[in-house]
């Protein structure tokens, strides 16, 4: 097994463990009881777990749909994109702190505040941006045409970001002003 595959797998594991630890930390400090999960939220959680396991197995063992017979440049470029995405997602998650909710739990918490500092001063959805970069970088680093399949999570992320922004517009009077000062996914661009 090569160093690249181990690095990719380690990055996926670090991402997952950090998210689970921070979720546990927020829930442990939150005295409100959590409502019973909906069928939709259970489906999304199961789907996310299945995708995570698949990506981990792919990163460690599978060569699926190779793009090139000489993939060294592609692999290195993919690894850089993967690490940039991983870093962006982690920084975004840490800066969001207790204001973060799972993708399937679109809501606004009673004590939630609008985070506009750090990376959020430039983009409104750094976790989504980071995760998409991570996925694209992973598939490129693995020299896989599955990189084209990343258009599916991209569409889901765009839909989710728009829904979250509509919700936040109703909760925070200054959200429109924040939107005018930031970009949705890519600093200074989009």
WOQUIFEN-V555857 format. One record per helix or strand of 3 or more residues. SS is the DSSP state (@ for helix, = for strand). FROM is the first residue (numbers start at 1). TO is the last residue. If there is no record, write none. Layout:
# WOQUIFEN-V555857
<<SS,FROM,TO> <SS,FROM,TO>>
This chain:
# WOQUIFEN-V555857
<<@,3,29> <@,39,61> <@,72,99> <@,103,105> <@,118,121> <@,126,141> <@,145,171> <@,175,181>>
